[in-house]
Amino acid sequence: MGHRRYCAPGVLSADTEPSAPTPPPPATRDLRPWSAGRATLPSGPVTTHDQGMTRPLDVLVLENGRGGARLAVEELEAAGHRVHRCHDPAAPTFPCRGIEDRSACPLEGPVDVALLVRHHIHPHPSALEDGVSCAIRAGVPLVEQGPDILDPYAPWVTTRVGGEPVSVACERAIAAAFDPIVDDVLRRCAVVLDSVGVDPRRVSCRMEILWPRLIVHIDVPGPVSTGLREALAVRALDAVQAGRRSYSTINVRVHELEP
């Protein structure tokens, strides 16, 4: 299988392709843990997500008790990231901001990752953690800072905070969340590439977010015909639209590499 990489938001390449608007989401969505949705792939060379973040992140911060995420919020803001909350600090646990005003819900905007801070072992979600379910449903990667023992969210946690800064764990989760989609893009494209004599192992894919727009980059050894470009673009779109998260526009760019 080909190479997979995560591309942080940045300058768009000059190689523009027609964009495809995302169709309305299906009536039901796959809410299983990330591991349950991953494609089984043959072994092959895989590059790391080798490009760091180039812009501040939008982080939805959740906590199981009031004030529990204070240090994490301070750390994120000190690193230049934007913090979003489901509840005002002094407001009751119900209703959340989104119920009072849908446009005020953080998930109506550009949330890159959700951070849940749980300082103690709690086998059941607390009222302040209501936004975790919403984040999971929206396909937002979930980072957790806290013990994994009896953790009700364990199957859906993308990354846990270890000894690294919270912001680093968030960046790692964003990159990891794209792995299933990139894997699926490469798997779907492999059949087409084989049919025209292109080794799928020489093809790479990377994702670029300019919320609410997603750009899928596919690098293919040249020459690349118009028909091959279109076939790869269709399969990449299918892979993205089969995922959990919706985007207003999906661009697929097929780049022809020097042989």
C-alpha positions in Angstrom: 0.0 0.0 0.0 1.1 3.6 -0.5 2.4 6.2 1.8 0.2 8.1 4.2 0.9 11.5 5.7 -0.9 14.2 7.6 -0.6 17.7 6.2 -1.2 20.6 8.5 -3.1 23.5 7.2 -1.0 25.8 5.1 -0.6 27.3 1.7 -2.5 25.6 -1.0 -0.7 24.2 -3.9 -1.1 25.7 -7.4 -2.4 22.3 -8.6 -6.1 23.1 -8.2 -8.8 20.5 -9.0 -12.6 21.0 -9.1 -14.1 20.7 -5.7 -17.0 18.5 -4.8 -19.6 19.6 -2.3 -20.3 17.2 0.5 -23.7 15.5 0.1 -26.1 15.6 3.1 -25.0 13.2 5.8 -26.8 9.8 6.0 -29.6 9.3 8.4 -27.4 7.0 10.5 -23.7 7.2 11.2 -21.2 4.7 12.4 -20.5 5.5 16.1 -18.3 2.6 16.9 -14.8 3.2 18.4 -12.1 4.2 15.9 -10.5 0.8 16.0 -13.7 -0.8 14.9 -13.9 1.3 11.8 -10.3 0.9 10.5 -9.7 -1.0 7.3 -7.6 -4.1 7.3 -4.7 -3.3 5.0 -1.8 -5.3 3.6 1.6 -4.4 4.9 3.7 -1.8 3.1 5.9 1.2 3.5 4.2 3.9 5.6 5.7 7.3 6.3 5.1 9.2 9.5 2.9 12.2 9.8 6.0 14.3 9.4 4.7 17.8 9.2 3.9 19.8 12.4 1.0 22.1 13.0 1.3 25.5 11.4 -1.6 27.2 13.0 -3.3 27.5 16.3 -5.7 24.6 17.1 -9.4 25.0 18.1 -9.8 22.7 21.1 -13.0 21.8 22.8 -12.1 21.4 26.4 -14.3 19.2 28.7 -14.0 18.3 32.4 -15.7 15.9 34.8 -15.7 18.5 37.6 -15.7 22.3 37.6 -12.2 23.8 37.4 -10.7 20.4 36.6 -9.4 21.5 33.2 -8.0 24.9 34.4 -4.3 24.0 34.1 -4.9 22.4 30.7 -6.7 25.5 29.5 -3.9 27.7 30.6 -1.3 25.5 28.9 -3.3 25.5 25.6 -3.8 29.2 25.6 -0.2 29.9 26.5 0.8 27.9 23.4 -1.5 30.0 21.3 -4.4 27.6 20.8 -8.1 28.6 21.0 -10.2 27.0 23.7 -13.9 26.3 23.4 -16.3 25.2 26.1 -19.8 23.7 26.2 -20.8 25.5 29.4 -20.1 28.9 30.8 -18.0 28.6 34.0 -20.8 29.7 36.4 -23.7 28.3 34.4 -25.7 25.2 35.4 -24.7 21.9 33.8 -27.9 22.0 31.8 -28.6 23.4 29.3 -25.4 23.7 27.3 -24.6 26.6 25.1 -25.8 24.7 22.0 -29.3 24.2 23.4 -29.7 27.8 24.3 -28.4 29.0 21.0 -27.4 26.4 18.3 -24.9 28.8 16.7 -23.1 29.0 20.1 -22.3 25.3 20.1 -18.5 24.9 19.6 -19.1 21.9 17.3 -20.9 24.2 14.9 -17.5 25.8 14.2 -14.0 24.7 13.5 -13.2 22.3 16.3 -10.0 20.3 15.6 -9.9 18.1 18.7 -11.7 17.5 22.0 -9.8 17.3 25.2 -11.4 15.6 28.2 -9.8 16.1 31.6 -10.7 13.5 34.3 -8.6 13.6 37.4 -10.1 10.7 39.2 -11.5 7.3 38.4 -15.2 7.7 37.5 -17.0 4.7 35.8 -19.8 6.9 34.7 -19.9 10.2 32.8 -20.6 13.4 34.7 -23.1 16.1 33.7 -20.3 18.4 32.6 -19.1 15.8 30.2 -22.2 15.9 28.0 -20.1 17.4 25.1 -18.0 14.2 24.9 -20.9 12.3 23.3 -21.5 15.2 20.8 -17.8 15.3 19.9 -17.8 11.5 19.3 -20.9 11.8 17.1 -19.3 14.6 15.1 -16.2 12.6 14.4 -13.9 14.9 16.4 -10.8 13.1 17.7 -10.9 12.7 21.5 -7.8 13.2 23.8 -8.1 12.3 27.4 -6.0 13.4 30.4 -6.7 11.1 33.2 -6.7 7.4 34.3 -7.9 4.7 31.9 -9.2 2.4 34.7 -13.0 2.0 34.4 -13.0 4.8 31.8 -16.4 4.8 30.1 -14.9 6.7 27.1 -12.0 4.3 26.6 -13.2 2.8 23.3 -13.5 6.2 21.7 -10.3 7.8 23.0 -7.9 8.6 20.1 -4.9 9.6 22.3 -4.2 9.8 26.0 -2.0 12.5 27.4 1.3 11.0 28.7 4.3 12.9 29.8 4.1 15.3 26.8 2.4 18.7 26.9 -1.4 18.7 26.3 -1.0 20.5 23.0 1.4 17.8 21.7 -1.1 15.1 22.5 -3.8 17.1 20.7 -1.7 17.4 17.6 -0.9 13.7 17.7 -4.6 12.8 18.0 -5.5 15.0 15.0 -2.9 13.2 12.9 -4.0 9.7 14.1 -7.7 10.5 13.4 -6.9 10.7 9.7 -5.2 7.4 9.5 -8.4 5.3 8.8 -9.4 7.7 6.0 -6.0 7.8 4.4 -5.8 4.0 4.6 -9.2 3.8 2.9 -8.2 6.2 0.1 -5.1 4.2 -0.7 -7.0 0.9 -0.5 -9.7 2.1 -2.9 -7.2 3.7 -5.3 -4.9 0.6 -5.4 -7.3 -1.3 -7.7 -7.3 1.5 -10.2 -3.6 2.0 -10.0 -2.9 -1.7 -10.6 -5.2 -1.7 -13.7 -3.0 1.0 -15.4 0.3 -0.5 -14.3 1.2 2.0 -11.5 2.6 0.4 -8.3 0.3 1.5 -5.4 3.3 1.4 -3.1 4.7 4.4 -4.9 1.6 6.5 -4.3 1.1 8.7 -1.2 -1.9 10.5 0.3 -2.1 13.4 2.7 -4.9 15.5 4.2 -5.1 19.3 4.6 -7.7 21.0 6.6 -8.9 24.6 5.9 -12.1 24.3 8.0 -14.8 23.7 6.9 -13.0 22.5 3.8 -10.9 19.4 3.4 -8.2 18.9 0.7 -7.1 15.4 -0.2 -3.7 15.3 -1.9 -2.7 12.2 -3.9 0.8 12.0 -5.3 1.2 9.6 -8.2 4.3 8.9 -10.4 3.7 10.4 -13.8 2.4 10.5 -16.4 -1.2 10.7 -15.1 -4.0 10.7 -17.6 -7.2 12.7 -17.1 -9.1 9.5 -16.8 -6.8 8.2 -14.0 -7.1 11.6 -12.2 -10.9 11.4 -12.3 -11.0 7.8 -11.1 -8.7 8.5 -8.2 -10.7 11.6 -7.2 -13.9 9.6 -7.2 -12.5 6.9 -4.9 -10.9 9.5 -2.6 -14.3 11.3 -2.3 -16.0 8.0 -1.5 -13.5 7.3 1.3 -13.9 10.7 2.9 -17.7 10.6 2.7 -17.7 7.2 4.3 -16.0 8.6 7.4 -17.7 10.2 10.4 -16.9 13.8 9.9 -18.7 16.1 7.4 -17.1 19.0 5.5 -18.7 21.7 3.5 -16.4 21.1 0.5 -13.9 18.3 -0.3 -11.2 19.0 -2.8 -9.2 16.2 -4.3 -5.9 17.1 -5.9 -3.9 14.5 -7.9 -0.3 15.6 -8.2 1.9 14.1 -11.0 5.4 13.3 -9.7 8.5 13.0 -11.9 9.1 9.3 -12.7 
